[in-house]
């Protein structure tokens, strides 16, 4: 059976193309708006996670800096302890830089995704059913 045979067998009486296109446009708009909300929620969630991680790292960093200051103010010379504290401080600075880079990458990626969704949403809103039907 050829394609045209299927077409002839279809009962399209009462089928409103305009209404169908409007419903599809509404469905696509709703889907894109949900996608936009999801990406915006991910952006907020990532910002919260980043803030928590940075706060925790900075708190640990402060603790180690205080221990190092105490080691320098204290009596005796425990060079190994000072070296260990300095090493841990450097590690925390490195972790902070890494977290900030990762947060920046995540944010850029999510913002690009958001722009794509918003662009698709604008296209859906700009494409009126009448303009689509005029093409047919």
C-alpha positions in Angstrom: 0.0 0.0 0.0 1.4 3.4 -1.0 1.4 6.6 1.0 -1.5 8.1 -1.0 -3.6 5.1 -0.2 -3.2 5.7 3.5 -4.1 9.4 3.0 -7.3 8.4 1.2 -8.3 6.1 4.0 -8.0 8.8 6.7 -11.2 10.3 7.8 -10.4 14.0 8.3 -13.9 15.2 8.3 -14.4 17.5 11.3 -10.6 17.8 11.8 -9.8 21.5 12.6 -6.2 22.1 11.5 -6.2 25.6 13.0 -7.3 24.3 16.4 -4.8 21.5 16.3 -2.0 23.9 15.5 -3.1 26.2 18.4 -3.2 23.3 20.8 0.3 22.2 19.7 1.6 25.7 20.1 0.1 25.9 23.6 1.6 22.6 24.5 5.0 23.5 23.2 4.9 26.9 25.0 4.0 25.1 28.3 6.8 22.5 27.8 9.3 25.3 27.2 8.2 27.3 30.2 8.5 24.2 32.4 12.0 23.7 31.0 12.9 27.3 31.7 11.7 27.0 35.3 13.7 23.8 35.7 16.9 25.5 34.5 16.3 28.5 36.7 15.8 26.2 39.7 19.0 24.4 38.8 20.8 27.8 38.7 19.5 28.6 42.2 20.3 25.2 43.6 23.8 25.3 42.2 24.3 28.8 43.8 23.1 27.5 47.1 25.4 24.5 47.0 28.3 26.7 46.0 27.7 29.0 48.9 27.5 26.1 51.3 30.7 24.6 50.0 32.6 27.9 50.0 31.3 28.7 53.5 32.5 25.3 54.8 35.9 25.6 53.1 36.4 29.1 54.4 35.5 28.0 57.9 38.1 25.2 57.8 40.6 27.6 56.3 40.1 30.1 59.1 40.5 27.3 61.7 43.8 26.3 60.2 45.0 29.9 59.9 44.3 30.4 63.6 46.2 27.2 64.5 49.2 28.4 62.4 49.1 31.8 64.1 49.0 30.1 67.5 51.9 27.9 66.4 54.0 31.0 65.6 53.0 32.8 68.8 53.7 29.7 71.0 56.8 28.6 72.6 59.1 26.2 71.0 59.6 25.5 67.4 57.5 22.7 65.9 58.5 23.2 62.3 56.8 20.0 61.2 53.4 21.2 62.6 53.8 24.6 61.0 54.7 22.9 57.7 51.6 20.7 58.0 49.3 23.6 58.8 50.7 25.6 55.9 50.2 22.7 53.6 46.6 22.3 54.7 46.0 26.0 54.2 47.3 25.8 50.7 45.0 22.8 50.0 42.0 24.8 51.2 42.9 27.7 48.9 43.2 25.3 46.0 39.9 23.8 46.8 38.3 27.2 47.0 39.7 28.1 43.6 38.5 24.8 42.1 35.0 25.3 43.6 34.8 28.8 42.2 35.9 27.6 38.7 33.4 24.7 38.8 30.6 27.0 39.9 31.5 29.5 37.1 31.4 26.6 34.5 28.1 25.3 35.8 26.6 28.7 35.7 27.8 29.4 32.2 26.5 26.1 31.0 23.1 26.6 32.7 22.8 30.1 31.4 23.5 28.9 27.9 20.8 26.3 28.3 18.4 28.9 29.6 19.1 31.2 26.6 18.4 28.3 24.2 15.1 27.6 26.0 14.1 31.3 26.0 15.0 31.6 22.3 12.8 28.5 21.5 10.0 30.0 23.6 10.2 33.3 21.7 10.1 31.4 18.4 6.9 29.6 19.5 5.3 32.8 20.6 6.3 34.6 17.4 4.9 31.8 15.2 1.3 32.5 15.0 -1.1 29.8 13.7 -2.2 32.2 11.0 1.4 32.6 9.7 1.8 28.8 9.7 -1.4 28.3 7.9 -0.4 30.9 5.3 2.5 28.7 4.4 0.2 25.7 3.7 
